[in-house]
Amino acid sequence: MAIVWPCPLSVDAYAAAGRRVEAPETPCPVCQVVLAPWSGYWRFVRETGRCLRVFIRRGRCVACRATHALLPAFVLPHRLDVAETVGAVLEAVVSGPGGVRPAAGVAEIPHTTARGVVRAFLVHAGRLATSFAALAVELGGEVVTPVADAGVRALSAIRAAWRAAMGLAGWLAVGRWRFCSAVCGGTLLRPNTNSPYLVVGRRRFMPPVP
């Protein structure tokens, strides 16, 4: 299982750290026991047209013996492009005046990738809209006005939750799309990861590591 943590480092700084990169102490999503370091693996991410090799820490629960990948929030599970790139494409296509091809050109990714990103987001847009609208209220922010378009509604809810979170310690340095990735445990485009940092309605909200 992948666990997403709110990493404030730039992608370049994270990549440069290599195996020396540190992840925060993280509880097992099943047992709530802090995971012990358990090596890791290398993978690639793409930012502004460049592919960078980064090291992903793994943790192992001493209670249930399950292992978990500890993904920095700029990494989306099973996606090459970083969260900021994905967010920029969604902003341009879902709620902006542009289409997929122009957005892909600006983001320096193939238009087929951008199209896949938008389609995957829209599949989960209703769930994301509800969750982030609830989070915005939970954090003392504004109530999101419902609109018919699920994609637009989801982006509005994400913006509202981010505005509410900006005043909390550490989040401003992380940025909106990493905040989004960390809060939903990487489920912006996929439904099968888990976040130990927030469960809406239970107030389990861990700030980023300075």
ABEGO torsion letter per residue (X at the ends): XBBBBBBABBAAAAAAAEAABBBBBBBBAAAGBBBBBBEEBBBBBBBGGBBBBBBBBBBBBAAAGBBBBBBBAABBBGBABBAAAAAAAAAAAAABABBAAAAAAAAGBBAAAAAAAAAAAAAAAAAAAAAAAAAAAAAGBBBBBBBABAAAAAAAAAAAAAAAAAABBGAAAAEAAAAAAAAAGGAAABAABBBAABBBGAGBBBBBBX
